Amino acid sequence: MENLFSYGTLQNRKVQIETFGRILNGTNDILNGYKLKELKIKNQDVINTSGKKNHPIIYKTGNKSDFIKGVLFNVSKKEIILSDKYETCNYKRINLKFKSGKNGWVYVEK
């Protein structure tokens, strides 16, 4: 199994069902050194799935006092590929370490 950190629409049950075909299980976690901002989504399929034109996106600040709260979900390798298809071209997926000490995938600003 893999860990996938969500700080936005992947926490939405409708998005999970439409993207993965199931409700995901996870635990709250924190990512240090990042901040959140909004991104206007242009992909109509993603807007239809999430119901939102603006999605959160995070960017690295390197400042230890900056942090993002989210959920670290347990997903399969196949589900990671499915999440790649859901996220728009403005995001890139990287592997980071979280406050819990666990490593996981997270989508950040390109």
Residue pairs with C-beta under 8 A, 6 or more apart in sequence:
1 74
1 75
1 76
2 74
2 75
2 76
2 77
2 79
2 80
2 104
2 105
3 72
3 73
3 74
3 75
3 102
3 103
3 104
3 105
4 10
4 24
4 72
4 73
4 75
4 79
4 80
4 83
4 104
4 105
4 106
5 29
5 31
5 70
5 71
5 72
5 73
5 96
5 98
5 104
5 105
5 106
6 26
6 70
6 71
6 73
7 31
7 36
7 56
7 58
7 68
7 69
7 70
7 106
8 55
8 56
8 57
8 70
9 15
9 50
9 52
9 55
9 56
10 16
10 19
10 24
10 73
10 83
10 86
11 70
11 71
12 50
12 51
13 23
14 49
14 50
14 51
15 49
15 50
15 86
16 22
16 23
16 24
17 23
18 49
19 49
19 82
19 83
19 85
19 86
20 75
20 79
20 82
20 83
24 73
24 74
24 75
25 73
25 74
26 71
26 72
26 73
26 74
27 71
27 72
27 100
28 69
28 70
28 71
28 72
29 69
29 70
29 71
29 72
29 98
29 99
29 100
29 102
29 104
30 67
30 68
30 69
30 70
30 98
30 99
30 100
31 58
31 67
31 68
31 70
31 96
31 98
31 99
31 106
32 64
32 66
32 67
32 99
33 60
33 61
33 62
33 63
33 64
33 66
33 67
34 58
34 59
34 60
34 61
34 66
34 67
34 68
34 108
35 58
35 59
35 61
35 66
35 68
36 56
36 57
36 58
36 68
37 56
37 57
37 58
37 59
38 54
38 55
38 56
38 57
39 54
39 55
39 56
39 57
39 88
39 90
39 109
40 53
40 54
41 47
41 50
41 52
41 53
41 54
41 55
41 88
42 88
43 88
46 55
46 86
46 87
46 88
47 53
49 86
55 88
57 90
57 91
57 107
57 108
57 109
58 68
58 106
58 107
58 108
58 109
59 108
59 109
60 108
67 99
72 98
72 100
72 102
72 104
75 83
80 93
80 105
83 93
83 105
83 107
84 93
87 93
87 107
89 110
90 109
90 110
91 107
91 108
91 109
91 110
92 107
92 108
92 109
92 110
93 105
93 106
93 107
93 108
94 105
94 106
94 108
95 103
95 104
95 105
95 106
96 103
96 104
96 106
97 103
98 104
